[in-house]
Amino acid sequence: MNDMTVIDDISRAISSTDVTCVQRLVCPDPAVNTEEALFFHGKGVFGYDTSNRTYFILRGAKIHFDSYFNAFPAHLYGLEGRRLQLDIRGSGEIVAEVMLARHGKSWDRLVNARIVLSEHSTTIELPDVPLDGVVYFSATGLSDAIISQVDYKIVGVPHRPVALTAVITTFKRDAALQRTAARLQKYLSENRDIQSKFSLLVIDNGGETDQIPFENGEVIKNPNLGGAGGFTRGLKLAIERQWATHVLFMDDDANFFPESIRRTISLLTFSTSPNLAISGAMITEAEKWRMWENGATFNQKCNPIDLGTDLRNSHEVVKISHAQPRNARNKYGGWWYFCFPLASVKTWPFPFFVRGDDSYFSLANDFDIVTMLGVVAHQEDFFSKQSPLTVYLDFRYHLVHHLTFEKLKLSPQQLIKMASRYFHRFNNSYHYDSAAAINLAISDVLSGEAFWNENADMSARRKLLQSMSTQERVSPNLPLDVTNLARHSSRRNKGWYVSLLRRWSFNGHILPDRLFYKKGIQFPLHVRAIEHDTFLRRYSATVDTSTSTGYICTLNRRRYFANLKEFRKLCNELKKKHPALLQEYKTSSKSLTSADAWNRRFDAHS
C-alpha cells in the first residue's frame, strides 16, 4: 500500500458514513489525574467506581459532566448543516439533561428527558440551534444508576480527511517513552475507528531506544541536535512520506489522557479553518487542579494564558474554553503537545537545540492556534528545572525573537531594558552563575549566523556552562541550619525607601557586612532569584524541603561587579550592532531554517 492510498481510504470512509464519534467520556486515572472535580460534579451519593470504571448515582442523586475533562467545546466545531447527538450507555432510570453553557450569557437547557439506560446506546439528539458554547451532560437518578459511556457524535459530512503523524523526540528516557507508547497503543486498540488515522515516529537522539510497543510506529536514529533537531527530523520525514495531513509534536514523557488524540483528530476533521493548530494546555504534577498554561503569547517574555485558573470550578472551565480570544497576538503552542497542518508550514524550526524552538515555529508560520478542553499534558514545574543552562537558553531565544520578527521589533534601548531586567534579577540575588550565562547568551547572539552554524549540537556550550555553574548546582541532602534561615516573603523590602536604597547600593553589594542580617534567606525550589528578599542577606538557600534537594548562593562582590562590567560592555555592543543584527537575523530566518540547511546539519552530524 502506498502513502496516498491511506488518504484515499480515509476520504472514502468519510463519504460512506455521516456519524462520527468526536468525544468520549474520560475517567480518573492514578497514572495521569484523579482530581474528581476535573471529571464530574454533583449532589447526593454519586461518584466514580474505580473497580468497574463506571460512574454511578444513587436514587435522587445528580451527576454533572460540566468539567474540564468531560464538557464538550461545541463552539470550536464547524457544525453548520450538521447535528450533534449523545449516545449514553449504562443501567437504571434517569432524568437526562443536556446544557449549553456560555461565558457571560445565559445557559440553556437543550434536553430534559426521562430515559432508561441499558447496555445498548440510548441516543439523545440535540435541537437544531446554534451551539455557540460548551455542551455538557447531567443525570439525576430516578433509581440507582450506572453511566458507562457518554459519546458525543456529529451527524453530517466532515470538512476534511485527517491523517495524523505524532513525532516524539527522546534522549535517554527510554522507560518514559515505552510507557507513553504502550498507553497510546492500548487506547487505539480499544478505539479502532481512529486507529488507521494515527501513526507514531520516535526520533531517538540518545541512541537508547530500538523499538516501541506500538503497531503503526517507527524508531528513527538521529544525531543529538536537541528537540529542535529531533522534531525537525520528524517533520522532514512526514513531508517526504506524504501520508500525514497533520503532525503532532509531543514529549517522550507526555503524561496525558490518550483521549486527547480523538479530540485532536475530530476537531481538525470538523473545523472550518484550514490552518487550525491545536495547542495542548499544561498543568503541573504538583497541582493537578490548576492551569499553568492554556496556550501562551510572547512579547519580551512568555505570557501563559489562564495561568492559575482553578479547573475544579465549572464556570472557570466554561470561561477558558469559550472566552479565550482566537486571534491573540503572538500566540504560540508548546511542543509538549502541538498539532499543526503540514500545508501551513512555510518555515521550519530555528536551530536553537532546545528552548524557544516552539514559540519561534508558531510565530514564523500562519497557524490558527486553539486549545481544547481536556487536551492537556501534565508536566514537572518548569521553574523547578531552572539552571544556568536553561537561563542561557531562555534568554538567547528572547533576543533572537525580537531581532527576527517585525511584529516583535524593539529599539536598542528597549532591547537593553529587557536584558537588564533579566540580568539584574539574577546578579542582584547572588545567582552569579545565571547572570554570567545571560552574558554568554548575549555574546552568542551577537555572533550572528556563524554561531548557529557552528553550534547546532550545543556540545561545546553545554560543557562551558557546566563548568561555569559553581554555586547553582542542585544537590541532594543539602545541609541546612533552618534556625539560621528566614522564610521567603513576597512583601519584604518593597517600600519606596528600601527600593531606592537597594538600587543605590547595587542591592547591598557596596554596603558593609555589619549591616547584613545574621540569618540567610530560604526559598522554595520553584521560587528563586528574588532580588528584594535577598537584600542584606549573606546567603540564600533554595531548597525543596520535602526532599532536601537544592543549592546555596553566597554573596560575592567580586563576581557581582565582574558580571556587571561584562554586561555593560555587551549592551554597548548590542546597541552599536543593532541595525546590522536586525538585517542578519531577518536573513537567517530563511537561511538557518530551510530544508537544505537542516539536511546539511543532519549529514554533518550523522
N, C-alpha and C positions, 0 to 999 in steps of 0.2 A: 504494500500500500504506500503510495507516495504522499507527500505532505499535503498537497492541495485536495486529495481525496477526502481527508478528515474534515476540512472546511465544507466541502460539498455535502458530506454526510450530515453535518450539523445543520446546514441550510435545509436539506430535505426533511430532517426531523422537525424543524421549526414549522415548515409548511404543512406537515401532516398532523400536527396537533395544535390545539388552541388553549390548553390548560397547562400552566407552568407553576410549579411549586417554587415560590421565591423566598419563603422564610419558614423555619420550623422552630419549635419550642426549644429553648436552652435550659438545662438543669444545672444546679450547683455541682461542682466537681472539685474535690480537695486538691487536685493537681493544678487547678487553674484559679478558681474563685468560688467561695461559698458564702459571700455576703448576701444573706437572704433577700434583703430589700433591693438588691440589684436584679432579682429574678421575679419577685412577687410581693404583693401586699395583701392585706385582708383583715377580716374581723371574725371573731369566734374561734372555733377549733379548726385550723387549716394548716397546711404545710407541705413539705416535700418528703416523700418516703424514700430514704436512701437505699433500702433493700430492693424495692421494686422499680425504682427510678420513675416514679409517677407522683403527681400532685394529688392531694386529697382535701376534701372538705366534709365536715360532718353536717348533719341536718341543721339548717339555719345559719350556717357559716357562709362567708363570702371570700372569694379569692379574686384579686385583680392582677392582670399581667401588664400593668401600666408602668413597666420597669425598664431600666437601661438595656437589659439583655433581651427582653421579650416584647416590647412595644414595636409596632411596625411603622417606619417612616414613609408613609404613603406619598407625602408631598414631594419626595425625590424622584418618583417614578413618572414616566410619561403614560398616563392612564387614559388619555382621551380616546374614545372609541373602544375601550376595554372595561371589563368589570373585575371587581375584587371579591373573592369568596374565602370563607374559612371552612376547613374540614376539621371536625373535632372527633376524637375517639376517647372512650373511657367507659364508665359504668355509673348507673344511678340517674336520678331525675334532678334537673337543674333549671334555673332561670338563666338563660344566656343573654349577656349584654355585649354589645359592641359599641364603643365610644370613639368619637373623633375629637381629639384634643388639639387646641391651637393656642400658642402663646399670645397673651394679651387679648384674646377673644373668648366668646362663649364656647363651651364644649357641647357637642351634640351627641345625643343617643341615637345611633343609627339602627340598632336592633335591640329588641327586648322580647324574647321568645322562650316559651316553656318547651324543653326538649328532654327526651330520654336517650342517654348515651349508651352506646354499645361498642363492640369490637370493630364494627363496621363504621366507616366515617359518616357523620352527620354533617351535611353541607349547609352553611349559612351564607346566603347571598346578600351582599350589601346593596343598598339602594343606589340608583344612578344619580349621585350627587358629586360635586367636586370634592375630592379627598385632599384638601389643602392643609393637612396637618398630620398628626400622629394617631394611628388607629390602634386600639387595644381591646382585648377580650377579658370579660369578667364572668364569673359564675357564682350563683347563690344556690346552696343545696336545699332542694325540696326533700331530699333523702340524703343519706350518706353517699358521697360520690367520689369517683376517681377520674382524673383527667390525665390521659397518657399522651395525647397528641393535640397540638393546635398548629395546623398548617395554613399559611397564607398563600393563596393561589390567584394568579392573574389569568382571566379568561380573555383570550384575544391574541393576535399575532404579535410576536416580539418585534422590536425595531431593528435588531441586527443579530447575526450569529456571533458567538464569543468562544474563542479557544484561548485558554489561559496557561501560560508557562510561568511557574514560580521559580525564582532564582534565589538560592541560598548561598551566601559566601561564608566559608568556615575556615578557621585557623586553629588547629589543635584543640578542637572542642568536640571530639567525635561522640562522646557519650550524650551530650545535649542534642547533637544533631540526630543521632539514632532515635532518641525519644520523640523528637519532632516529626521525623519521617514516619515512625510507627503510628503515631497519633493521627496523622493525616491519612495513612493507608487504612486504618480502621474505620475512620469516618467515611471515606469514599467507598469502601466495600459495603457499607450499610446504606449508601446513598448513590445507587448505580445511575440514577438519572443525570447526574452531573459528572460522573467519573470520566467519561470519554472527552470531556471538555477541559481536563486539567492534566498537566504534566509537570515534572519537577526536575530541575537542573541544580546539582550541587557543585559549586566551584570550590575546590579544595586548595586553599593557599598554603596549607601547612603540611601536606603530604601524609596526613594521618588517616584519612578516610578512603577506603577502597570500594565499599558498596553500602547501599542503604536498603532498608526493608520497605521498598515502595515499588509497585509494579511498573508504573509508567515513569520511572525515574532514571537518572544517569549521573555518575560522578565524573567531573572533568578536572584533571590535574592542572594547576595553574601556578606560575611564579607568584611569589608574595608581593603583590603591588597594592596591598591593603584592600579595604572594602571597595574603594573606587575601581581598582583593577579587577577585582572579582566580579562585581556587579556588571562592569562594562563587558567582561568576557561573556557573561550570560546574555547580555543584551545583544552582543555581536552574533552569538550562536542562534538566538531566537530570530533575528533578522535573516540570517543566512538560510535557516531551515524552512522558512516561510510557512510554518504551521500555526503559530500563535497570532491572534489579533491583539492580545494584550499581554503584558509582562507584569509580574508581581515580585518586587524585591522584598525580602524579609530576612530577619536574623536567624542564625542557626539555633539559637536557644529561644526563639519566639514562643512565648507562652500565651497562647490564645485559644479560644474555642474554635475548632475546625469548622463549625457552622458559619464562620466568617467567610469561608470560601464560597459557599452557596450564596450568601448575601451579596458578595462582591460580583460574582458572575451574573446574578439576577439583575442587579441594578444596572450593570453595563449593558445587559441584554435589552432592558426596557427603558433606558434613558433616551431622551431626545437629543442629548448633547453628544456629538461625535467625538469630542476631545475630553470627555469626562475621565477624571482620575480619582481614585479613592485612596484617601489617606487614613490609615488606621490610627486611632487615638492611642494614648498611653496612660496607664495608671501604674503606680509603683507597687512593688511587692509588699512594702511596709504598710501602705494604706490603700487597700483594695476597694474602698468605697469612694475614693476621692480622685477627681480628674486631675491629671498632671498636664496633659496636652491634648487638645481636641483639634489637631492642626495647629499651625503657627504662622506668624509673619516675621519678616526680617527687616530691620532698619536700625543699624548701629548695635543691635543686639537681637537675640532670639526672643520673640514675644509669644509665649504659649497661649493659645486661645482657651478660654474656660478653665484656666488654672484654679484649682481649689474647689470647684463645684462639687457639692455633695450629691453623689449619684444615687443615694438612698431616697432622695426626695423626688417624687414623680413630676412635680411641677418644674423642678430644675431640669429634669430629663427632657421634658417637652421643650423647654426653653433652649437648651443647647442644640437640639435637633432642628427645631422649627424656626428659631430666630437668628441663627448664625448667618451673617451676610455672605452670599455666594461669591461676591466679587471683591473680597477683602484684598487690599493692595499688598503686593509682595508676599503672597501666601505660598507656603511650601509644605511638603509632606515628608515625614521622617522615614528612613529606609528600614525601620524595624517592620513596617508593613506599608508598602506604597505600590499601588497598581495603576498602570497607565496604558494608553493605546499606542501601539508601535507607530501608527500612521502620523501621530502628532510629535514624534521625536525628530527634531531638526538639529539639536546639539547634544552630543554625547557628554558623559561626565568629565569634569575637570580632574586632573591627576593629583588630587590632594592627599592620596593614600587613605586617610580616614578623616572624618570631621569636615563638614562643610560641603561634601560632595552631594548630599541630598538637597540642601537648600539651593545650591548653585544649579542643579539639574532642573528643579521646579522653576526657578527664576529665568532660566535660559530657554525654556520651552513653553508653548502656549497650551497649558493644561487647565481644564475647568475642575478645580480640586474641591471635593466634598468629603465630609466624614459621615459615617453611618452609625446608628445606634447598635451597640453590641460588637462592632468591629474594632477591637482594641487589643493591644499587646500589654502584658504585664512585665515590667522591667525593674531592674535594680535602679535606685535613685541615681541619676547622673552625677549629682554633687558628691555622692559618696565615692565615685570613681575618680574624682579630680586629682590631678598630679601636675607637676611642671610640664610633663609631656602633653597632657590634654590642654593645659593653658596655652602652650605654644601652638598646638594645632588649631585651637579655637580662635585665637587672635589672628593667626595667619589668614584664615579664610574670611574673617571680618574685613580685613584690609583689602583682600582680593575682590570681594563682592563690591565694595564701594569704588574700587578702581576700574571695575569691569562694566557694571550695568549703569546705563544712562539714568534710569529711574532711581538709582541709589547714589548718584554722584554727589560728592561733598567737596567743599572748598578745602584748601590745605589747612586752614585754621580749624574747620570743623573736624577734619580727619585727625588732627593732632589733639583736639579736645577729647575726641572719643578715645584715642590712645592713652591720653593722660588719665582718664577715669579708670581704665583697666590697670595701667601700670601702678598708679599710686595706691590703689586698693591693696595690692599685694606687697609693694615695697613698704608702705606705711604700717602694715600689720605683721612685719617680720618674716613674710614669705618671700625671702630674697631669692630663693631658687626659682620661684614662679615669675618674679619680676625680671630676672635675668632671661628667662625663657621668652618673655614678651619682647625683650630687646632682640633676641635671636630671631624671633618671628619677623620683626620689622626689617632687620638686616636681610633676611632671606627674600622677603617680598621686594625689597629694593633691588635685588639682583636680577629681577625680571625673569624672562622666559628661560634663560640659561639654567637657572636654579632648578626649575621644574623638570627640565630635560635630564639633568644630571642626578636628580634625587627621587626618581619615581618609586623606588623601593624603600626610601627613607632609612636605610640601614645605618648610614653614617650619622644622620641626625639623631636617630634613636640612641645610638651609643653615646653621642656627645651629651644629650640631655640626661641620660642615665648618670654620666659622670658629674654633671652639674648639680644633681639632686643630692645635697648633703644633709639637709635638715628635714625635708618633707617626704621622706620615705616612710610609708605606713608600716608599722611593725606590730607583731602580736605581743601580748603580755607586756604592754607598756608600763613601766614602773611609775606610779603616781603617788604623791603625797596629797591626798584630797583635802587634808586640813589646811594646806598651804595654797589652795586654789579658790578663787571666787568664780561663781557661776555666771555664764553669759547673760547679759541683759540687753535687750534691743533699745532701751531708752538711755543708757548710761552715756555721759559725756556728749550730749547732743545740744545743750543750750548754746545761745549765740556767743556768749563769752568764751566758753570752753572750745567751741568750734574755731573761734578766732585764734585762741592760744594754740590749738592743735596745728592750724595752718602755719602760723608764725614759727612754730618750733619744729617743723618737719615731723609732726606727730610725735613730739617728745625726743627726737633723736639729738637735739642740741641742748637738752636740759640735763642738769647734773643728776647723778644717781640718787642723791639724797632726797629728791622729790618723788621718786618712784615708790609705788606700793610694795610692801614686802611679799604680798601674795601674787601669784600669777593668775592668769585667766583661763577658764576651761570652756571649750566649745564642743558641741556635738559634732560628729564626723560629717554630717550633711550641712553644717553651718560653719564656714571657715573664712579666714581672712577678713575680719570685720575691723575696720580701722578705728572707729570710735571706742570700741570696747577693749582694744589692745593698748590704747593710750595710757602711758605711765605704768605699764606692766613690764616686769623684767623678762617675762617669757609667757608663751601661750601653749596650752595643751589642747590639741584637737583629737578627740577620742570617742569611740563607741564604747560606752561604759558596760554594755551587755557582754562584750567580747574582749574588753581591754585592748582593742586594736586602735592604733593612732600614731601620732608623732608630736614632737615638741619643737617649737620655734623660739629661738632666743634672740634678744636684742643684740644687734651687731652694727655699730655705727659705720665701721669701715665699709662693709658690704653695702649698706644703705646708700652712702654717697658715691660709691663706685658705680652702682646701678644707675643712680640719678644722673651722674655725669654722662654715662653712655647713652641713656635715654634722650637727654637733651641734644647730644650730638646727632643721634639718629633722626630726631624730629626736624632738626635743621636740614638734614639731607633729604628727608621726605618732602619738606616744603620746597626745596630747590628743584627736586626731580619731579614734582607733581605733574606738570603738563606732559612730560615725556612718559611717565608711568601710565597716565590715562590712555595715551595712544598705544603704548606697548601692550597693555592688558586688553584693550579693545581688539587688537590684532591677535593676541594669544587666545582669546575666547574662541577663535576659529582654528588656529594652528595647533593648539595643545589638545583640543577636544575632538579633532577629526578622526574618522575611522582609520585613515592612513597613519596618523600619529599613534593611535593605540596599537595598531598592528606592528609598528616598529618597536614599541615598548615590549609587547608580548614576545616578539622574536629576540630582542636584545637580552631578555632575562630568562629565556627558556633554556 
